[in-house]
Amino acid sequence: MSEPTLAQVFGANATQNSSGITISKTDLAAFGLTASGTNTAESLAVALILQMANYLNETNQATNSDIQVTIAKSDFESLVTRNDANYRQVTFNVNLQTIDTTFIIDPDNY
């Protein structure tokens, strides 16, 4: 197969050049983000995690061996207490797979 494309992982309007990457907030709307000029960094991070997990998953990896990163929502949710308030905590697992030649995580290997 082939490496996942920017569009598959980050949305149809994702682009890159030698100095940056552009991800359209409108592509993240399908995952619950309401695009505005004041989105929080955390809301954007969550939308990106959900967007990436939509393609980078074990099901797609089973048919495309070039997928080396998978993201999966844990089946276990928990309640945590912080500052006298209860919060629902959801965990996502990010798995990085590369040929076993080194113990160093190098982004260029994925």
Summary of the structure (lengths in Angstrom):
residues: 110
radius of gyration: 16.2
end to end distance: 14.5
largest distance: 50.2
contacts: 231
relative contact order: 0.13
helix: 33%
strand: 29%
